[in-house]
Amino acid sequence: MNRLAFIVVGIALSISYLEPGQTTRSHKNRPPEIVSFSPSLETVVRCDEHYRGMSPCTAEEVSLKVTAFDPDGDRLRYRYEVTGGKILGKGQAVRWNLEDVANGQFQARVRVTDGKGGKSTTAIVLKVVDGPHIELLAPPCPRIEVTCPSTLDVNRRATFIARVAEGKLLSGVTYHWTVNWGEIISGQGTNKIEVEHKERWGEKLTATLSIGGLDPSCVTQASCSLALE
């Protein structure tokens, strides 16, 4: 074997004995890649507090989630910038609070870095609008309660009182009372009546209130019963 052949064989052997993962040149860092940047809402629809939770109203805080990876396996860092509101939290998943902003269009931008000079950025746009005028939304149903007198004595008037709570009454609602026996002396058309009753032992006196003018889907009646002492 001549001298040239020995040199070629020596080069081949030196290449074959490189450690696993070694290359003849230094490795160039690759930037991270962003797969997705997604919000939980695309439009924030703000409504009066009494109508929150009803369609089409939404929350004023949006969840943001980033899916990204680094080709070199480097640890990633996330930095957010918004044109309105504020970011709450850190990392891949954060919250974007938009309670104090005016109506309009806002941008959220995320920058993902690998700590070695590699970076990638992307952005989303979200709208903030007012919900339908509250008069266009069906008001929440009120809760109707009728309270009996503490006792029901013979030859004494009984007073029944109605209370409407946890809801909004429409203008022009009406109150109509009925009793199973006795006579309504005063208060018809209001939330409080007085009933004059005759002695009827063993039978309960029941007063029932019907409220008109509510949404048809609401419960519009309530009653209370009490037996003679």
VOVO-429165 format. One record per residue (C-alpha): residue number from 1; chain; y, x, z. Coordinates in steps of 0.2 Angstrom, whole numbers. Layout:
VOVO-429165
NODE   torba   paba      py      px      pz
NODE     NUM      A       Y       X       Z
...
This chain:
VOVO-429165
NODE   torba   paba      py      px      pz
NODE       1      A       0       0       0
NODE       2      A      17       7      -5
NODE       3      A      32       8       6
NODE       4      A      40      -7      -2
NODE       5      A      25     -18       2
NODE       6      A      26     -13      21
NODE       7      A      45     -18      21
NODE       8      A      41     -35      14
NODE       9      A      27     -38      26
NODE      10      A      37     -33      41
NODE      11      A      51     -45      36
NODE      12      A      39     -59      35
NODE      13      A      31     -55      52
NODE      14      A      48     -54      60
NODE      15      A      53     -72      54
NODE      16      A      36     -79      59
NODE      17      A      38     -73      77
NODE      18      A      55     -82      80
NODE      19      A      54     -92      96
NODE      20      A      53    -111      93
NODE      21      A      70    -119      90
NODE      22      A      78    -102      85
NODE      23      A      87    -101      69
NODE      24      A      94     -86      60
NODE      25      A     112     -94      61
NODE      26      A     121    -102      76
NODE      27      A     119    -122      78
NODE      28      A     135    -132      73
NODE      29      A     139    -146      85
NODE      30      A     138    -163      77
NODE      31      A     150    -178      83
NODE      32      A     143    -193      92
NODE      33      A     140    -209      81
NODE      34      A     146    -226      86
NODE      35      A     133    -240      82
NODE      36      A     143    -255      88
NODE      37      A     158    -260      98
NODE      38      A     157    -278     102
NODE      39      A     167    -290     113
NODE      40      A     160    -306     122
NODE      41      A     174    -316     114
NODE      42      A     183    -315      98
NODE      43      A     197    -327     103
NODE      44      A     203    -331     121
NODE      45      A     208    -349     123
NODE      46      A     219    -352     138
NODE      47      A     220    -369     146
NODE      48      A     227    -377     162
NODE      49      A     217    -373     178
NODE      50      A     211    -390     179
NODE      51      A     202    -389     162
NODE      52      A     195    -371     164
NODE      53      A     176    -371     160
NODE      54      A     178    -386     147
NODE      55      A     177    -383     129
NODE      56      A     186    -375     120
NODE      57      A     194    -366     135
NODE      58      A     187    -348     138
NODE      59      A     189    -335     152
NODE      60      A     204    -323     151
NODE      61      A     193    -308     154
NODE      62      A     182    -301     140
NODE      63      A     167    -290     141
NODE      64      A     167    -275     129
NODE      65      A     151    -265     125
NODE      66      A     149    -249     116
NODE      67      A     132    -243     108
NODE      68      A     133    -224     103
NODE      69      A     122    -209     102
NODE      70      A     124    -190     100
NODE      71      A     113    -182      87
NODE      72      A     112    -166      98
NODE      73      A     108    -176     114
NODE      74      A     125    -172     122
NODE      75      A     131    -182     136
NODE      76      A     144    -195     130
NODE      77      A     161    -200     137
NODE      78      A     171    -216     134
NODE      79      A     189    -218     133
NODE      80      A     198    -235     130
NODE      81      A     216    -239     124
NODE      82      A     222    -257     122
NODE      83      A     239    -264     115
NODE      84      A     239    -278     129
NODE      85      A     231    -282     146
NODE      86      A     221    -269     155
NODE      87      A     203    -261     155
NODE      88      A     193    -263     171
NODE      89      A     178    -251     174
NODE      90      A     171    -236     165
NODE      91      A     157    -231     153
NODE      92      A     148    -240     139
NODE      93      A     152    -258     146
NODE      94      A     169    -262     153
NODE      95      A     180    -278     155
NODE      96      A     196    -282     146
NODE      97      A     208    -292     157
NODE      98      A     221    -302     147
NODE      99      A     228    -314     160
NODE     100      A     246    -308     159
NODE     101      A     248    -306     140
NODE     102      A     258    -317     128
NODE     103      A     249    -326     114
NODE     104      A     245    -315     100
NODE     105      A     234    -302      92
NODE     106      A     228    -287     102
NODE     107      A     218    -271      98
NODE     108      A     205    -262     109
NODE     109      A     201    -244     103
NODE     110      A     187    -234     110
NODE     111      A     185    -215     108
NODE     112      A     168    -207     111
NODE     113      A     167    -188     114
NODE     114      A     153    -176     118
NODE     115      A     162    -163     128
NODE     116      A     160    -150     115
NODE     117      A     174    -155     103
NODE     118      A     164    -169      94
NODE     119      A     172    -186      94
NODE     120      A     171    -203      85
NODE     121      A     183    -219      87
NODE     122      A     183    -237      82
NODE     123      A     192    -252      86
NODE     124      A     191    -271      87
NODE     125      A     205    -285      86
NODE     126      A     205    -300      97
NODE     127      A     217    -316      97
NODE     128      A     224    -325     113
NODE     129      A     230    -343     110
NODE     130      A     234    -358     120
NODE     131      A     221    -372     121
NODE     132      A     224    -390     115
NODE     133      A     238    -399     124
NODE     134      A     231    -405     140
NODE     135      A     235    -423     135
NODE     136      A     222    -421     121
NODE     137      A     208    -417     133
NODE     138      A     199    -430     143
NODE     139      A     204    -428     161
NODE     140      A     191    -423     174
NODE     141      A     183    -438     183
NODE     142      A     190    -442     200
NODE     143      A     179    -445     215
NODE     144      A     181    -462     222
NODE     145      A     177    -466     241
NODE     146      A     179    -482     251
NODE     147      A     180    -481     270
NODE     148      A     175    -495     281
NODE     149      A     184    -499     297
NODE     150      A     176    -491     313
NODE     151      A     170    -508     319
NODE     152      A     169    -526     313
NODE     153      A     173    -538     326
NODE     154      A     173    -557     325
NODE     155      A     190    -566     321
NODE     156      A     198    -549     317
NODE     157      A     204    -543     300
NODE     158      A     194    -528     293
NODE     159      A     204    -514     284
NODE     160      A     196    -505     269
NODE     161      A     204    -489     262
NODE     162      A     200    -481     246
NODE     163      A     203    -462     242
NODE     164      A     203    -454     225
NODE     165      A     200    -435     225
NODE     166      A     195    -420     214
NODE     167      A     202    -427     198
NODE     168      A     217    -433     189
NODE     169      A     221    -451     187
NODE     170      A     229    -457     171
NODE     171      A     245    -467     172
NODE     172      A     243    -486     172
NODE     173      A     226    -486     182
NODE     174      A     222    -502     191
NODE     175      A     214    -506     208
NODE     176      A     203    -522     209
NODE     177      A     194    -526     225
NODE     178      A     180    -539     228
NODE     179      A     171    -544     244
NODE     180      A     154    -552     246
NODE     181      A     161    -564     259
NODE     182      A     177    -567     268
NODE     183      A     195    -567     260
NODE     184      A     206    -553     255
NODE     185      A     223    -557     264
NODE     186      A     233    -542     258
NODE     187      A     232    -526     247
NODE     188      A     224    -532     231
NODE     189      A     230    -520     217
NODE     190      A     232    -505     229
NODE     191      A     220    -493     238
NODE     192      A     220    -503     255
NODE     193      A     215    -521     258
NODE     194      A     214    -532     273
NODE     195      A     200    -544     274
NODE     196      A     199    -560     285
NODE     197      A     181    -565     289
NODE     198      A     172    -578     297
NODE     199      A     157    -576     309
NODE     200      A     141    -572     299
NODE     201      A     129    -564     310
NODE     202      A     116    -553     303
NODE     203      A     125    -551     286
NODE     204      A     135    -535     281
NODE     205      A     153    -537     274
NODE     206      A     154    -526     258
NODE     207      A     171    -522     250
NODE     208      A     169    -515     232
NODE     209      A     184    -506     222
NODE     210      A     184    -505     203
NODE     211      A     197    -494     195
NODE     212      A     203    -497     178
NODE     213      A     210    -485     166
NODE     214      A     198    -470     168
NODE     215      A     188    -462     155
NODE     216      A     173    -473     151
NODE     217      A     161    -459     155
NODE     218      A     168    -458     173
NODE     219      A     161    -468     188
NODE     220      A     174    -482     191
NODE     221      A     167    -491     206
NODE     222      A     164    -487     225
NODE     223      A     160    -498     240
NODE     224      A     157    -498     258
NODE     225      A     147    -510     270
NODE     226      A     148    -514     288
NODE     227      A     139    -526     299
NODE     228      A     147    -537     312
NODE     229      A     146    -531     330
